[in-house]
C-alpha cells in the first residue's frame, strides 16, 4: 500500500506550534489517535520508553500553571517573560504529558559498551520521534497543538503531577480544536539547497 506523499508532505508543512487554543473540547477519538501515533513511534532497540498521562482536570491545570509561574520568579526577566508567555497554554482543553521511562536506557542490548552519554542520546531521540508522531497526528485530526518542553522538567510541576522518580517529564502537548487550516508559505523554511553539506 502506498500513501499519497503529497498529502503527507502537506500535513507536515501545515503543522504549527499554536500560541493559543480555542476552549472547545477535544474529541476523545482524536486523543486516542494521537496516543496511538505515539505508541507506533520508532525507538532505539524498540525499547518504547514513552509513558503518557492525560490531564483533563481544570483544577490540576490551574495548579500546573501556578507551579510553572512560581518557578520562574527567581530567574531573570527574559526567563520570566518566556514563562509568562507559555503559562496559559497549560490551561488548554486537553494536555498530554509525555514522559520517558529512564530505566529503559540500561536495557539496550549493548548498554554497557555504549556508555551513559550515548544511552541518553538514544533515549532522547526516541522521545523526540514519539512527540513528532503525536504532533503530526494532532494536525491530521484538525487540532491545534503546542509542544511545551520546559514545564514537565521542573520540580514544582513534577510535584503537582506526582511523577515517580523513574519517569522523566519530556513534554506536555497542549491541544485544542483548530480554527482552520494554516497557511503555508515557502519563506517559512530555508531551502534544502541551503542545508546541504559539500
N, C-alpha and C positions, 0 to 999 in steps of 0.2 A: 504494500500500500504506500502510495506517495502522498505527501502533504503539499498543498499549494504554497510554494516557497514565497511567492509574492505576498500572500496573506500573512504568512508568518513574519516576514520582514516588516510588513506594515504594522503588525501588532507591536513589534519591538520598537519601531520608530515612534509610535503613539504613546508608549509608556512614559509617564511623567511622575515626578515627585510632587505630590499635592501639598499646598501650603495651608489649605483649609478643607474641611469636609462638611457636606450637607448633613443635616440632622436626621435624614430619612434612615429607617432601619435597613441593615444589610441582610439580604435573604440568606436563610440557612443553607440553601443549596449552593450558593456562591462560596460560602465559608468552607463547606465540605469539599468543593472543587479545589480551593486554594490549599487546603491541608493535604489533599491527595497529590497535588502537584509537588508539594514539599516532600512528601513521602517517596516519590519516584525520582528524586534528585540523584545525581551521581555523587559518590563519596569515596574517599581514599580507602582501598581494601574493603569496600562495601560495608563499612562499619556503621553507617547510618546514625551519626551522633546526635541528630536533632531530636528535640522534645518540644512539644507545643503546649501552650496554655491559652485558653480563651479568656478574655477579660471583658465581661459584659456589664458587670455591676457598676452603676454610676457612682456609688459611694466609693468604691475602690479606685475608680478613675480619678476622682477628686483627690483622694489621698496620694495617688501616684503623682499627680500634678504638683501638689504641695511639697512632696518629698523632693521632687526634681528641682523645684524653685529654691527650696531651703538649702540644698547642697551648693547652689551657685552663689549664695550670699557672701562667702568668704573669698571669692575669686575676683579677678579684675573686671572692669566694666564691660569689656568686649565679650568675655566668657558669659557674664550675666545677661548681656543683651541677646546672645545666641540662645541661651536657655529660655529666656522670656519669649522669644520668637517661636520656640518649639513647644512650649508648655501646653498650650491649648490643644495641640494635636493629640495629647493624651486623653482628651475628652471626646474623641471621635466615636461614631456609633459602634464600631467594633474594633477591638485590639487583639492582635495575636502576638503573644510573647514567644519568641523563638530562642530556645536555649540549646546549648551543646553539652552533652554528657562527656566530661573531661576524661573519664576513665576509659573511654574507647580508644584513646591515643596509645595506651600501653598494650592494646590488643592487636596492633598491627603485627603482621607476621614477622617483620624484620625490625620491630620496635627498638630492641636493644642496640642494633648496629647503626640505625639512622640517628639516634640521639634525640634529646628533648626538643631542640630547635626545629628540626625537620618534622617531628611529630606535630608540633604546634602549627607549623605552616600547612601541613596536610589537613589538620583539623579545621583551620580557618578557611581554607579553600573549599572544603566540603560544606561548611556552613554558608559560605557565600553563594555557592551553587544552589543550595536549598532556598535561600531567600530570593534569589533571582527567579527561580521557577515560580515561587509564590507571587512575586510581583507581576510577572507576565500573566499568570492565571487571573489575578485580580483585574488586570486590564481587559482580558478576554471576557470577564464576567460583567464588564461595564461599571467597574468600581474605580474610585479614586483611591490611591494608596500612598503611604509615606513610610520610608524605611528610617526608623529612629534608632540610631546605633548607640548613643552615649547613655541614655537613661537606664537601660537594664543592667549596665555595668556598675552603677552607683550603689553603695551600701544602703543608703536610705530607701531607695527604690526596691532593692532586693528584700529589705525587711518588710515592706508593705506586701510584697508578693510571697513572702515566707519561702524563699527558694532554698533548697538544701545545698550544702557545700559542693556536692559533686556536679551540680548544674551551673554552667556559666551563662548568664544572660548575654545574648549576642545582639538581638534587635527586638524592637517592638514594631510590628507592622500595623499602622493605623489605617482604617478602611472606612469609606463612605460610598454613597451612590454618586457616580459621576454625573455632571450636568450635561455633558455632551462629549463628542469625540474631539480630542485635542487637535489643534492644527499643527502640522509638521512643516518645517522649512529647512532647506538644505544648510543654511548657515548655523544651525544648531550643533553641528558636529564638524570637526575637521575632516577633510577628505582623506580617504585611505592612502593616497599617494604621499600625504604629509606624515604618515605614521610608518611608512616602510623603511626598513634599515637597508643600507647598502645601495 
